[in-house]
């Protein structure tokens, strides 16, 4: 993705706050974002795994798809994504993908069924920053009569992740302790509405909080008063999600990859696998039945040298795939990567070599996540 | 003993006909946490401006270029096992290699400390 010139950059409501916290700002998905603060990526990563890391993810797109009934809204969404939306319980959230007609992934997203009284027909969506304008156009163009899209431009989104994150939030909103992974809780705190979802992008327990943009700076200041909380930049966000085996759109998944190739089969529930009715269903059901020709896998390079995006994966003297994300995993204390290989080589333990700076680096196919998930179920 | 600097943020500290080579404090601060370093073999001939070592942080990989031409006569053997030394003490314990200078005249093409500080805005 080409980064725009500085003059074209957009800013989140926390921009000045990041600078005041000592952030190094970089362009990302059209926004000026903190890549790291004073502690640096390694320390920020390890802090999140041990305590609570505060992330600004306000660049992501937040919107609602709504109608006068859940059935109508769910049917409209199920025409766009392969997840079971109809059977979401009020307050429940699912990970899914917007699919193109060929089953390629246009974006990945979170879909939540509203539990707000008077909003029974509402779904809340969070999409990627770099895709959001295209997503909104795609969704709006495919909604049937009676179902509408409402884009929220005045909401900020922050994440608090790590084993102490929920306890930090519980000092203000005690009910969050009992909210399971992939569910949300709405709370009012000193007159400010918080939409708190027990989810995240690090593999740790934690929350993502949607909050009015005008209130987010004061709320982050309040969170930072807790000694368990430190601000964490995009650099550590990337190494945390990589260790957790989670995909980054535009790298590990894109319009050429299907959810089955991407090893996201778990995100397509049984009813949808059997009934189809989503874009690319023919390809996806064929890949489910026969197996895909290539598969996203984890890779553990031997030694300490990282293998990064674009590195060729070799076996039996020929190229069998490509690394799509790779780097150093601070919690693993070694290099970790993911990429696509021909299905015959996808079994964990399979020896491969990676062409790093012209040299063959031995590696093994490895199960993911590299660091166990610690979700609250 | 004089230290010279390149525009790519390597330094060479000259002692007699030997130069101790590493990356500057500014370079390590820009790279972030160093997690991997690859050093050349002792005996290797390097050319000024040519690739001499590799350093990788959590974020990115970078080449380290030889500031001067000559033969690598020693490398910092402990560095690959403790790459964080490059962040902690880049211009001391975090040195990369010693090069026997083939042509002291090349030093005239490098920056002195004042010129380097001016370049990085320090």
Interface residues (C-beta under 8 A of the other chain):
Chain A: X35 X36 X40 X41 X42 X43 X45 X235 X239 X304 X305 X306 X308 X327 X328 X330 X335 X357
Chain B: X32 X33 X35 X36 X38 X54 X56 X57 X58 X59 X61 X80 X83
